[in-house]
Amino acid sequence: MAAQHVGRLIGWGMGCILAPIVLGSLFGPRWVAVGIVLATLLTLALVMWLPRSAHAAFAAGRFPRAARRYRILASLAFTGPRERAAILSRAACDLGAGHVEAADSILGTLDAATLSASERVVWLNNRACAALDAGRDPQAALALVDEAIGMRPDVPAIQHTRARALLAVGRVDDAIAVLDAMRTGGELPTALEAERCRDLATAWDRKGQRAYADDYRNRARLQVR
């Protein structure tokens, strides 16, 4: 894998060097400068713009768009951590879009034993989400997300997964407490806030509190306008 990343880096560097030379030989010396500018802009787009735009699309709930960008990032990553981060994010996009089998397939390509602590947190959370979305054992999903929470208790998205698992096992009051606490750190991304409100509506419905449930359903609808 390391050799593959080195090969990508060398290939990209050679492309950045050769592109100005080729343009200059075809169209004249002025095009050397054009080639250098283009190579620089493409490198900046890969390193800076593409990751940020992928994250922004995911936070806004535009999962297919985010998945395409993470796919490009994974295929062009120069290091193992960057490639694994893009793969994990792409799996999260598939989960967000309702493509559970695709997400399971992507997560299955990663060896959990080789993941760093931060990567394992995301992997555990994604596996728990996939189990819940597929209607598999909710207790197993809760165990996965509890392990993730033990390493990163401060991540709202992981807390949300835990609340979903708590709802699935019938611990409604615990789920409401977690969902309410998610906003203590500030505003949430639009898509996550909409999901939080929908889950609170479900929880209050189960407690027979129709007015609370309707209020949260309305809040969810306002988030996705």
KOLNUSE-231920 format. One line per 2 residues: number of its first residue (from 1); for each residue x, y, z of N, C-alpha, C. Coordinates in steps of 0.001 Angstrom, whole numbers. Example, Ala and Ser with C-alpha at 12.3 -4.5 7.8 and 13.67 -1.06 7.14 Angstrom:
# residues 2
1	13190/-5690/7800/12300/-4500/7800/13200/-3300/7800 | 12850/-2250/7080/13670/-1060/7140/12900/30/7870 $
***
This chain:
# residues 225
1	829/-1204/0/0/0/0/861/1251/0 | 1943/1251/810/2820/2410/868/3442/2683/-493 $
3	3830/1603/-1202/4415/1771/-2530/3413/2396/-3487 | 2140/2023/-3347/1101/2605/-4194/992/4105/-3965 $
5	1029/4521/-2704/930/5945/-2398/2146/6709/-2909 | 3318/6119/-2745/4529/6757/-3267/4448/6881/-4786 $
7	3937/5821/-5423/3780/5862/-6878/2831/6969/-7317 | 1740/7146/-6580/800/8224/-6908/1481/9590/-6779 $
9	2237/9750/-5682/2906/11024/-5443/3928/11320/-6533 | 4701/10299/-6902/5696/10486/-7957/5006/10792/-9289 $
11	3937/10056/-9573/3208/10286/-10814/2635/11684/-10890 | 2047/12153/-9782/1499/13507/-9757/2610/14540/-9953 $
13	3733/14337/-9245/4848/15279/-9376/5401/15313/-10788 | 5549/14136/-11400/6039/14093/-12773/5060/14780/-13726 $
15	3773/14578/-13477/2773/15237/-14315/2868/16747/-14209 | 3074/17243/-12978/3199/18690/-12781/4450/19254/-13454 $
17	5496/18440/-13523/6730/18882/-14177/6603/18810/-15699 | 6043/17721/-16188/5990/17502/-17632/4939/18354/-18330 $
19	3831/18646/-17637/2756/19404/-18287/3233/20742/-18829 | 3957/21575/-18053/4447/22839/-18616/5409/22636/-19785 $
21	6250/21594/-19697/7209/21340/-20771/6484/20974/-22059 | 5495/20090/-21948/4733/19666/-23127/3964/20833/-23727 $
23	3298/21631/-22884/2553/22785/-23389/3483/23781/-24069 | 4662/23978/-23471/5630/24897/-24075/6119/24424/-25427 $
25	6359/23114/-25544/6842/22579/-26819/5772/22607/-27904 | 4509/22514/-27499/3414/22494/-28471/2965/23894/-28883 $
27	2921/24819/-27911/2297/26124/-28182/3215/27327/-27981 | 4422/27089/-27554/5346/28197/-27384/5743/28415/-25939 $
29	6823/29173/-25710/7381/29354/-24366/6396/29931/-23353 | 5486/30806/-23801/4552/31399/-22850/3682/30349/-22160 $
31	3463/29246/-22846/2590/28216/-22285/3255/27426/-21164 | 4570/27587/-21025/5234/26968/-19877/4680/27553/-18580 $
33	4553/28886/-18564/4002/29547/-17377/2556/29130/-17138 | 1791/28999/-18232/403/28558/-18099/355/27165/-17481 $
35	1228/26281/-17945/1276/24919/-17419/1632/24889/-15944 | 2563/25757/-15529/2943/25810/-14114/1770/26272/-13256 $
37	1057/27285/-13738/-104/27793/-13004/-1175/26719/-12898 | -1453/26031/-14006/-2480/24983/-13988/-2103/23855/-13037 $
39	-842/23430/-13067/-396/22360/-12182/-521/22775/-10718 | -180/24031/-10433/-286/24540/-9066/-1740/24575/-8609 $
41	-2624/25064/-9487/-4037/25153/-9139/-4648/23770/-8921 | -4284/22808/-9761/-4802/21452/-9595/-4316/20825/-8293 $
43	-3070/21074/-7941/-2534/20541/-6691/-3239/21150/-5485 | -3445/22470/-5531/-4161/23131/-4442/-5598/22630/-4342 $
45	-6224/22393/-5503/-7600/21878/-5500/-7658/20504/-4855 | -6688/19652/-5166/-6670/18306/-4601/-6409/18326/-3102 $
47	-5479/19158/-2681/-5046/19148/-1280/-5981/19951/-385 | -6555/21043/-903/-7327/21948/-48/-8815/22017/-411 $
49	-9117/22352/-1682/-10520/22595/-2031/-11350/21324/-2000 | -10852/20231/-2580/-11656/19015/-2697/-12057/18440/-1333 $
51	-11133/18312/-365/-11566/17805/948/-12597/18718/1610 | -12380/20025/1531/-13319/20947/2178/-14684/20902/1518 $
53	-14703/20836/208/-15992/20805/-496/-16719/19491/-244 | -15973/18389/-119/-16591/17101/194/-17217/17138/1581 $
55	-16490/17688/2559/-17013/17776/3927/-18250/18676/3970 | -18205/19794/3233/-19343/20716/3225/-20577/20055/2615 $
57	-20372/19306/1535/-21500/18610/902/-22086/17566/1838 | -21229/16863/2570/-21719/15859/3515/-22512/16520/4639 $
59	-21975/17613/5197/-22653/18292/6301/-24017/18823/5879 | -24140/19182/4591/-25407/19705/4078/-26371/18607/3651 $
61	-25944/17350/3764/-26811/16234/3382/-26805/15932/1892 | -25854/16474/1148/-25748/16188/-288/-24826/14975/-464 $
63	-25343/13817/-96/-24501/12627/17/-23934/12115/-1308 | -24703/12057/-2401/-24108/11600/-3665/-22950/12485/-4118 $
65	-23120/13812/-3979/-22048/14734/-4375/-20818/14524/-3502 | -21038/14420/-2201/-19910/14198/-1293/-19220/12870/-1590 $
67	-20000/11826/-1883/-19419/10511/-2171/-18515/10563/-3401 | -18941/11284/-4435/-18096/11394/-5639/-16767/12048/-5305 $
69	-16798/13064/-4489/-15564/13775/-4151/-14659/12936/-3244 | -15259/12210/-2314/-14442/11324/-1481/-13841/10192/-2310 $
71	-14562/9741/-3330/-14033/8690/-4191/-12774/9185/-4913 | -12818/10419/-5396/-11644/10995/-6054/-10495/11129/-5062 $
73	-10802/11609/-3862/-9762/11761/-2844/-9102/10432/-2511 | -9913/9377/-2397/-9358/8062/-2078/-8462/7551/-3191 $
75	-8873/7777/-4442/-8112/7249/-5581/-6808/8008/-5817 | -6728/9255/-5324/-5532/10072/-5557/-4724/10326/-4285 $
77	-5126/9712/-3169/-4454/9976/-1888/-2989/9575/-1945 | -2153/10433/-1353/-715/10179/-1343/-250/9455/-82 $
79	-1127/9313/906/-768/8637/2148/-1894/7690/2566 | -1547/6698/3363/-2542/5758/3854/-3630/6411/4680 $
81	-3268/7273/5654/-4315/7912/6463/-5298/8736/5632 | -4802/9457/4626/-5714/10248/3796/-6645/9345/2984 $
83	-6118/8235/2497/-6959/7319/1733/-8018/6678/2639 | -7611/6226/3830/-8571/5595/4741/-9634/6597/5199 $
85	-9232/7848/5431/-10214/8862/5835/-11252/9069/4743 | -10802/9087/3490/-11734/9265/2376/-12651/8053/2227 $
87	-12108/6858/2441/-12924/5637/2344/-13989/5621/3431 | -13598/5956/4655/-14565/5984/5762/-15646/7033/5514 $
89	-15254/8171/4984/-16226/9225/4696/-17160/8813/3565 | -16614/8107/2588/-17470/7636/1496/-18493/6627/2019 $
91	-18091/5772/2934/-19043/4827/3532/-20145/5578/4267 | -19774/6652/4969/-20778/7455/5671/-21757/8086/4686 $
93	-21264/8487/3512/-22145/9038/2480/-23149/7988/2013 | -22673/6768/1809/-23589/5696/1379/-24643/5429/2442 $
95	-24251/5485/3703/-25220/5304/4777/-26245/6433/4770 | -25765/7659/4596/-26667/8793/4556/-27646/8718/3408 $
97	-27210/8133/2295/-28068/8002/1114/-28935/6752/1162 | -28786/5938/2216/-29598/4729/2344/-29044/3515/1636 $
99	-27783/3561/1225/-27159/2437/519/-26350/1605/1509 | -27047/835/2318/-26398/130/3428/-25448/-951/2919 $
101	-25859/-1700/1906/-24999/-2771/1402/-23703/-2208/837 | -23800/-1077/138/-22595/-448/-409/-21671/-5/722 $
103	-22255/569/1783/-21443/996/2922/-20775/-198/3595 | -21528/-1281/3790/-20954/-2493/4384/-19785/-3008/3548 $
105	-19949/-2964/2231/-18893/-3440/1336/-17633/-2589/1476 | -17813/-1271/1545/-16664/-374/1691/-15976/-590/3034 $
107	-16760/-671/4104/-16174/-875/5432/-15439/-2207/5518 | -15928/-3190/4752/-15288/-4501/4747/-13922/-4517/4093 $
109	-13589/-3475/3328/-12263/-3412/2689/-11178/-2968/3671 | -11583/-2475/4845/-10624/-1968/5820/-10353/-3011/6898 $
111	-9087/-3173/7239/-8682/-4086/8312/-8677/-3308/9621 | -9599/-3634/10510/-9739/-2881/11759/-8451/-2871/12570 $
113	-7663/-3938/12464/-6434/-4033/13252/-5385/-3021/12821 | -5504/-2502/11601/-4505/-1561/11081/-4932/-106/11249 $
115	-6132/139/11761/-6640/1498/11865/-6062/2214/13077 | -5858/3510/12925/-5475/4325/14075/-6686/4495/14986 $
117	-6465/5065/16164/-7560/5239/17116/-8675/6105/16526 | -8307/7208/15880/-9322/8094/15312/-10063/7427/14157 $
119	-9346/6640/13355/-9998/5925/12251/-10938/4846/12795 | -10512/4189/13868/-11346/3120/14433/-12662/3688/14978 $
121	-12603/4884/15539/-13826/5521/16040/-14845/5666/14914 | -14388/6187/13778/-15291/6384/12636/-15775/5039/12104 $
123	-14880/4080/12037/-15233/2741/11543/-16296/2098/12422 | -16122/2193/13743/-17104/1640/14677/-18456/2328/14515 $
125	-18429/3658/14425/-19679/4402/14288/-20396/4031/12988 | -19641/3940/11895/-20251/3576/10613/-20831/2161/10644 $
127	-20128/1240/11285/-20645/-130/11393/-21928/-161/12221 | -21960/624/13299/-23175/687/14121/-24330/1265/13321 $
129	-24065/2321/12555/-25113/2912/11710/-25623/1902/10685 | -24703/1173/10076/-25106/174/9070/-25982/-897/9702 $
131	-25625/-1341/10907/-26416/-2367/11589/-27820/-1855/11901 | -27907/-619/12352/-29211/-41/12669/-30051/161/11408 $
133	-29411/671/10357/-30144/915/9107/-30648/-385/8489 | -29888/-1460/8673/-30264/-2743/8087/-31219/-3534/8977 $
135	-31519/-3006/10158/-32416/-3713/11069/-31785/-4910/11747 | -30449/-4883/11860/-29777/-5984/12546/-29827/-5774/14060 $
137	-29140/-6636/14795/-29192/-6663/16255/-28865/-5287/16849 | -29827/-4598/17468/-29551/-3268/18011/-28605/-3289/19203 $
139	-28604/-4403/19957/-27674/-4503/21085/-26233/-4533/20588 | -26010/-5233/19475/-24670/-5268/18898/-24274/-3879/18401 $
141	-25230/-3172/17789/-24959/-1812/17326/-24623/-900/18499 | -25358/-1056/19599/-25089/-243/20789/-23700/-528/21347 $
143	-23294/-1796/21316/-21953/-2143/21803/-20876/-1485/20941 | -21085/-1480/19620/-20119/-845/18718/-19992/648/19002 $
145	-21140/1312/19113/-21082/2766/19295/-20625/3127/20706 | -20894/2292/21691/-20381/2548/23042/-18854/2495/23051 $
147	-18292/1574/22263/-16825/1515/22161/-16292/2794/21531 | -16986/3282/20493/-16571/4528/19852/-16691/5708/20811 $
149	-17794/5754/21567/-18002/6832/22538/-16905/6840/23593 | -16443/5649/23963/-15379/5567/24951/-14107/6261/24503 $
151	-13891/6308/23194/-12693/6963/22672/-12928/8426/22311 | -14155/8734/21822/-14461/10114/21440/-15867/10485/21893 $
153	-16033/10839/23157/-17371/11166/23667/-17868/12538/23225 | -17005/13314/22555/-17326/14702/22236/-17866/14902/20822 $
155	-18066/13838/20063/-18469/13970/18661/-19990/13822/18557 | -20713/14875/18150/-22177/14807/18104/-22714/13691/17210 $
157	-22066/13447/16075/-22568/12416/15166/-22539/11039/15818 | -21525/10773/16652/-21442/9488/17329/-22483/9419/18450 $
159	-22687/10543/19127/-23743/10580/20132/-25109/10309/19485 | -25297/10832/18282/-26557/10591/17577/-26744/9107/17274 $
161	-25677/8451/16840/-25765/7019/16582/-26124/6265/17866 | -25543/6690/18976/-25854/6038/20254/-27328/6242/20613 $
163	-27842/7434/20371/-29255/7692/20653/-30144/6796/19798 | -29790/6618/18541/-30556/5727/17665/-30544/4303/18199 $
165	-29364/3854/18658/-29261/2500/19191/-30088/2361/20474 | -30058/3385/21307/-30851/3353/22541/-32343/3281/22220 $
167	-32776/4030/21213/-34176/3937/20781/-34506/2529/20309 | -33567/1946/19570/-33809/621/18996/-33925/-461/20061 $
169	-33250/-269/21200/-33339/-1273/22271/-34416/-906/23296 | -35145/177/23047/-36252/533/23922/-35922/1448/25076 $
171	-34711/1984/25123/-34328/2896/26207/-34644/4329/25779 | -35921/4643/25744/-36389/5899/25154/-35906/7112/25941 $
173	-36023/7087/27253/-35614/8241/28060/-34113/8504/27922 | -33317/7437/27895/-31876/7611/27700/-31591/8224/26333 $
175	-32342/7800/25318/-32150/8339/23970/-32473/9830/23933 | -33562/10220/24568/-33937/11644/24601/-32857/12470/25296 $
177	-32319/11948/26384/-31268/12669/27105/-30048/12885/26211 | -29665/11865/25457/-28516/11988/24558/-28811/12985/23443 $
179	-29981/12896/22849/-30348/13798/21756/-30408/15251/22226 | -30926/15462/23436/-30969/16820/23982/-29562/17357/24239 $
181	-28664/16479/24696/-27303/16909/25031/-26449/17190/23802 | -26872/16707/22642/-26060/16893/21431/-25820/18360/21102 $
183	-26726/19245/21489/-26611/20653/21121/-25898/21495/22164 | -25407/20873/23220/-24735/21655/24264/-23438/22271/23757 $
185	-22853/21675/22712/-21607/22212/22172/-21811/23253/21090 | -23050/23614/20781/-23315/24610/19748/-24202/24069/18649 $
187	-24326/24851/17584/-25165/24468/16459/-24610/23237/15747 | -25514/22414/15241/-25124/21212/14518/-25256/21447/13011 $
189	-24550/20666/12190/-24766/20736/10742/-26229/20473/10402 | -26683/21067/9315/-28099/21017/8960/-28650/19596/8909 $
191	-27957/18704/8197/-28455/17336/8036/-28529/16612/9371 | -27517/16807/10223/-27499/16134/11521/-28602/16678/12423 $
193	-28836/17990/12395/-29895/18577/13209/-31264/18061/12770 | -31459/17914/11466/-32735/17378/10973/-32946/15949/11469 $
195	-31888/15130/11430/-32002/13754/11921/-32279/13736/13425 | -31608/14614/14161/-31820/14682/15608/-33288/14996/15917 $
197	-33842/15950/15186/-35240/16328/15420/-36193/15194/15050 | -35898/14499/13959/-36760/13366/13578/-36722/12269/14640 $
199	-35535/12012/15179/-35431/10968/16203/-36107/11396/17504 | -36035/12677/17832/-36756/13160/19010/-38264/13034/18809 $
201	-38725/13287/17582/-40154/13101/17291/-40560/11649/17515 | -39719/10728/17046/-40000/9304/17243/-40036/8952/18729 $
203	-39064/9488/19467/-38981/9182/20895/-40211/9707/21647 | -40608/10945/21367/-41763/11508/22071/-43060/10828/21643 $
205	-43121/10368/20398/-44283/9572/19979/-44403/8320/20839 | -43272/7658/21095/-43297/6431/21880/-43721/6680/23324 $
207	-43478/7902/23795/-43892/8239/25152/-45329/8772/25183 | -45962/8835/24005/-47340/9297/23948/-47502/10799/24015 $
209	-46419/11532/23791/-46439/12998/23845/-46525/13555/22423 | -47731/13566/21862/-47931/13941/20458/-47513/15389/20164 $
211	-47783/16306/21076/-47446/17710/20831/-45945/17899/20685 | -45153/17290/21601/-43700/17362/21489/-43228/16740/20173 $
213	-43805/15594/19840/-43398/14901/18613/-43672/15754/17379 | -44843/16364/17317/-45181/17211/16165/-44258/18418/16072 $
215	-43907/18972/17216/-43000/20121/17230/-41651/19753/16627 | -41122/18601/17012/-39815/18200/16479/-39902/17800/15012 $
217	-41027/17250/14588/-41190/16959/13162/-41176/18256/12349 | -41816/19277/12869/-41816/20573/12177/-40411/21170/12124 $
219	-39668/21023/13218/-38284/21520/13235/-37433/20795/12195 | -37648/19487/12057/-36903/18717/11060/-37213/19197/9660 $
221	-38472/19460/9386/-38860/19940/8055/-38238/21302/7748 | -38150/22170/8747/-37548/23481/8549/-36061/23371/8207 $
223	-35401/22344/8723/-33970/22169/8471/-33676/21792/7030 | -34584/21122/6372/-34301/20600/5027/-34917/21445/3919 $
225	-35457/22601/4251/-35997/23493/3215/-34898/24088/2379 $
***
